[in-house]
Amino acid sequence: MAYKTTNPYTGEVLKTFETLSDQELEAKLQKAQTAFESWSKTSFDERARVLRKAAELMLERREEYGAINTLETGKPIQIAVWENNLCAYIMNYYADKAEELLAPHFVETTDEMAGHAVGIYQPLGIIYEIEPWNVPFFQMTRPTAAQLMAGNVVVLKHASNCPQTALAMEQLLKDAGLPDGCFQNLFVDYEQSDRLIEDPRICGVTITGSTEVGRGVAGRSGHALKKHVMELGGSDAMIVLPDADMEKVISGAMLGRLTISGQVCASDKRMFIHDSIYDDFIQGVTQAASQLVAGDPMSFETTFGPLSSIKAAEKVKSQIAKAVENGATAIEIGPEVPENSAFVRATILTNVAEDNPIFQEEIFGPVMMVFNWKDENEVLRLANGTSFGLGGSVYSNNPIDAARIAAGIEAGAISINQPTMASPAIPFGGIKESGYGRELGVEGIREFTNQKYINSADIDMKEIFAQFNK
């Protein structure tokens, strides 16, 4: 496979990179294994020192990294620059919290033979990360910060269209003082990636990507008996109750669906609006979209950029056409965009029946599927009527109603009165075909650790626990 930087706005190929030879890949794996042997024994304080420095450098270089991000993904540069703020936040969170999140804990039993136990969390080794292009620095940071603080080391296969962001992250961590071999970017092809999963030195695999790709990685990881985390596709539901604050609803719909032209896995793609405010919603998002500025994503004036490639744009356009062929109505909103380009004009799809194939698909582009509803049980049935279960949102001024609906949505995380937002303290992940396992939060840092329990019937394990905590 070819690793290359292609400007989505112009279509120009700016830089290409060669894949690693098998010998080069083997050398990097050996380096990672050697690095783990020492990094796993470093203190939390030393690991945190590196992560805090990396966060500092991330903020210092956010304009430089934002430009690389925009050049490779096409997202508006103001969003690309902000992405680095989130990365720094995650790094600092784990630097501050890792020791607490991985602290040994005392377990009491009622079994006299077993006695009591201390649970400890130990690093496993080399973690293989397979990451997508849409928010490239965030996608790398999300698992990497946790795994480095847990004492693991990382090898990364980033998406083929954002090689320079991968190299920038590798250099950032080196500049922050991370020992050589603890984080390595790998320009590998698919066959080499498959072999990596099977390599006994790889102790865990995490992927963010499509459900289709995830199936292959999960199957190979499972066959190799490797712990793995699947962060896959989504078609999140947004349920708006009649008493919702319409200003928050419109803002959430725009932010969650059109921020980077709809190229987000965890974003509200199917919007269920109560019948009494349905027309107000359509009018509101149409008016909000009219304020978007389409153009060169390198301009800070641009708020609506192209998709990642012409191929991606063609796929979204074909999905819209298929939806219309099966009875849906497509309403274009927002600024007009150039033809024969990577742009797709923002679109509302209405009259989408359950038997329309698009109802079961994820649209990775600036498209809102909008439904009206009257019955609460019916809207929950429709919201849960896909194979996805990543995130979602509920809008209501009644906290009890909002919480009840949120609890009824089948997904890994639900936000109330706001779009899905990433927080380092809140575990992120899905159910059903959106995957399993979690990143971020306490679950994220524990995913690739050996959760070991040491028990004894004749030793005071509370005292042992106290010693471990010193």
N, C-alpha and C positions, 0 to 999 in steps of 0.2 A: 504494500500500500504506500501511497505517496503522502509525505508530510509536507504541506505547503501553506504559505500565507497567501490567501486570495482576498483582495478587497471586495466585499460584497456590494459596495456602492458602485464601483467601476468595473468589476469583473477582472481586474488586472492581477495576474500572478506576480507577487512581489518577491517571494523567496521560497526556495525548496530545500528540503533536508533529506539526507540519505537514511535509510533504515540501518539498524545495527547488523553487523555480521554475527553469526552464531558465536564466534570466538569473543567478540566484543561484549555480547550479552552475558556470556559465561563469566567474563572478568568482572562485570558489574555485579553479578549475583555473588561471586566470591567476596567482593568488597563489602557488599551489604551484610553478608554473614559475619565477616570479621568485625564490622562496625557494631553489629548487634551485641556481640560478646562483651564489648566495653560499654556501649550506650545503655544497655539494660541494667548495668550496675551503677550508673550515675545517680546522684541524689535528685529528689524533686526540685531542690533549690537550683541545681545546675541546669536541669532541663528548663525550668521556668526562666532562668536568666536568658537562655537562647531564645525562647518564645517571645519574651517581652522585647528583646532587641529586634526580633523579626517584625513584631507589630509596629515598633517605632519606625523601622525602615519602610514598612508598607505604607505608612502615612506620609513619610517624607517623599516617597516615590509615586504617590498615587496619580499624579498627572501623567508621569512617564508611562506607568503601567496602564492607566486609563486609555492612553492613545494606542498602545499595543492591543488592548482588549477591543477597542472600537475597530481598529484596522482589520482584526481577524474575525470578529463576530458581526459587525455592522450595527451594534447597539449605539444609541446616542451617547456621546462622550460624557455628558453630565451624569448619566446613569453608570457608565463604566468607571468614572472616578469615584462615585459613591460606593461602588462594590468593594473597593479597597478599604473603606472605613469599616464595613461589616467584617472583612477578613481580620483586620486588626483587633476588632472587638472579640472575635472568636479566639484568637491567639491569647489575648490577655485573660479571657475567661478561664481557659484551661490552665494557663500559667498560675492563676490565682487559686483555682478550685481543685486541681487534679489530686493533690495529696489528700484532701478531704474526701473526694469522691471515691478514691481507691483505698481509703483507710481500712485496716483490719477491723473486723467486728466480731463480737462475742455471741455465740449461739447456745442457748440453754436447751437441754433435752429432758425428756422424762424417762429415758432409758439409762438405768444404772450402769449397764455394761459399756455403753458408749460414752457416758460422762458428758462433758461439755466440749465445745469446739471453738476454735478461732478460724474465721474465714479470711483469706488473704487473696489479693489479686496480683498475678505475676504476668509479665509480658510473654508473648509467644514467640516472636521472631520477626521475619520479614512479612509485611503486609503488602499485597498487590492491589493497587487502586486503578480502576478503569473509569475514566471520567469523560463527561460530554463537554461541548463547546459553549453552551448558551450563557453561563456565568462562570467562565473558566477559572478565575482566581478563587472565587467562592467555592466552586466544586472541589478544588484541590485542598483548600484550607479546612473545609468542613470535617473530613476524616483525618487529615494529616496532623492537625494540632492536637487532637485527642490521642492519636496513636504514638506520636513522639513523646507526649507527656506520660503515656503509659509505659514507656520504655521500649516500644517496638521501633523498627526501622521501616522505611517505605520505599517501594519502587512503583513508579507511575507510568501508565500508558494513557496519555491524554488524547483527545480527539485529533484527527489528522489535520484539521483546518485551524488549529490554534497552537502550533509548535512553539511560537515565540513566547506565549504566556507561560508555557511549561518550563522553558529555559529560564525565563525571568524568575519564576518561583524557586527553581533550583539554585540560582545565583543568590537570590535574596536570603535563603536559609544558610548558604555558605557564608555570606557576608555577616550574618547574625552570629556566627560562631558554631554552627552545627557541624560536628565532626564529619569528615569525608566518609561517604558511603551510607550515611543515615537517611538521606533523601536523594533518590536518583531518578531522573527522567529517562525513559526508555522509548526510543523510536523503533518500535517493533511492528512486524506485520501480524496478521491474524494467526498464522500457523505458529509463530513464535509465542504469541500470547497464549494460545492453547497449551503449549508446552510449559509455559510459566505456571499456569494453574496446576499442572500435574507435577511440577518439580517439588520434591520433598522439602526443599528449603523454604518454600512459600508456605506460610502458616495460616494465612487467611486472605480472602478475596472480597473486595467491596466494589460494587459497580453502580453507577447512576447512568441510566440509559433507557431505551425503549423496552417494552415488555418482550418483544420478539428477541432482541439481543440478550436480554436477561435470562430467557429460558435456556439458551445455549450455554451461557456462563454458569448458571445454576446447575445444569445437568453435569457439566464437566467437573465443577467443584464438588458436587455431591458424590460423583463417582470416585473422586480422589479423597473423599472424606475430609474436605477442607471446610472449616467454618466460613460462611459467606453472608454478606449483607446485600440485599437487592433493593435499590431505590429506582423504581421503574415508572411507567407512564401514569397519567392521571387524567380524569375528566371531572374535575371537582364540581360539586353542586353548591350553588348560592341560593339560599331560601330566604325570601323577604316577606315578612309578615305585614299585615295592613297598617300597623301602628309604627312602622320603622321610620327613622329619621331619613328622609329622602336625600338630603345633602350627603349624609354618610354613605348611603346606598350608591349614589352616582359616583362619588369619589372612590369608593371601594371597587366598583365595577371597572372604572377606568384604570385605576392603579393596578389592580390585580390582573386585568386582561390585556391591556394595551401598552404597558410600560416598555417592554422590549418587543413590541409587535407580536405579543401573544406567545412568545417562545419560552414558556416556563412550564415545567411539569406540574408543580403545585400552584395552580391558579384557577379561579372560578371560570369554568368553560360553559357550564350549563346553569342558566339563571332562571330560577322559579320565582316569579313575581306574583303576589296576590292580585286577583282579578280587579280589585277596587283601585289599585294604584299602577296597574300594568301600563296604561297609556301614558301616565306621568313618567314612568321609567323610560319608556321608548323615547319620549320627547327629551328627557333629561340627558340620556347618554348621547343622543344625536346632537344636542346643543354642545355638550362637553367635547365631543369629538371634533366639532367644527373649529375648536380652538387649537387643535394639534397643528404642529408645523412639520411637514414632511420635507426631507432634503438630505444634504450631506451630513452623515452622523458625526463627522468631525467638528461640526459647528455647534457651539453651545446654544444656538437658537433652535436647533432641531430637537423636536420631542417625539417624532415618529420616524423611525429608520427602516431600512430594508430588512428582509429576512436574511438568513446566513448565506444563502446562495440562490441562484435562479432555479436550481433543481428543487430546493425546499419551497420556493414560491409556487412553482408549477404544481407541486403536490397539494398544497393548500387550495389552490384554485380548482384543481380537479375534485377535491372533496366538496367544495361549495357547489360545483356543477352537479355532482352526483346527488347531493342533498336536494337540489332543486328538481332534478329529474324524478325524484321520488316523493315530490309533493311539497317540499319546503319553499318558503319565500325568502329571497335574499335581498336585503336592503343595504346598499352601500352608504357609509357615513364618513364624515371627516374629509380631509383634503384629498384631492385627486393625486394619483401617483403615476410615475412614468410607466409606459407600457414596455413589454419585453425587458423587464428588469427584475431584480430580486424583491421589489416592493409588492405588497398585496394591500389593496385598500381595505380599511376597517369595514367589517360587514356584520350585520345582525341577521341571524337565521331565525325565522318564526315558522309556525305551522309544521314543526318537526314531529311527526307521529312516531310512536314507539317502534313501529316496524320499518321506519326509515333507517337504512344501514348506518347513516351518520350518527344516529343516536348512540350507537355502541362504539364509536371511534373517538380517538383523541385528535383534535385539530390543533396542530402546533403552529398557530398563526393568529392574526388579529380578528378572530371570529367569535362572536357571542351567540350561543344558542339560547333563545329566550322563550320561556313558557309561562302561561298564566294558570293559576290554580285557585280553588275555592275550599277544598277539603284537606284537612291536615294529614289524615291517613293516606290519602291519595298522593299528596306531594312527597311524602316520605317514601312511598312505594316507587315513585318515579325517580326520585333522587338516588335511591339505592338500586335502581334497575339496570346498572351497567356492571361490567366485570372489574371496574376500577374501584379503588378505595384509598386515595392518597390524602386529600385534605378537603376543605370546604368551609363555608361560612354561613352564619345566620344573622339576620338583621331584625331587631325588635327593640322597642322601648320598655318591654316587660321582661325583666331578667329571668323570671321563672319560665315563661314561655320560651324564651331564647335558649335557656339551658336544657329544657325538655326536648326541643327540636334538635339541638346540637347532639344530645346523647343518642338520639334516634338515627343519626346519619352514620352510615357504615364507612368509616375512614379512620386514618391514623391520627388526625389532628383537625380540630374545628376552631375557627375564630368567631367571635361574636362582635358584631358592629364594626368590623374591619376585615380587610383581605388577609389571606394567609401571609404571615411575616416570619422570617427566620430569626430565631433567638438562640444563642449558644446554650442557654439553660434549658430549652425545651426540646425534648427528643423529637426527631423528625423521621418519618417513615410511613409506610402504608400497609394495607391488607389486600386480600384477593390478588388480582393481577397487577396491582401496584407494588407488590413485593413484600418483603419481610425483613426483620431486623431494624435497628435504629442507628442513626447518627445524631450527634449533638447530645447535650445533657449527660446525665449519669449513665444512661444505657449506652450512649455512644462511646464513651471511654472504656466501658467494661466489655464491649462486644468481643474484642480480640485480646482478652486476658484469660489466663488459667485461673478459674475461680476455685481455689484450693482450700480444703477444710482440714484442719489438724485437730484431732480430738484425743482426749485421754480421760480415763475414769479415776486416775489417782494423782493428777497434776492440777494445780489451781490455774485453770485457763484464763481466769480474769487477770491474774498476775501476768501471764504470758501476753495477754492482750495489751496490758498497760506497757509492757516492754516494747512490743511492736510499735506502739504509738509514739515512742520517744525518738 
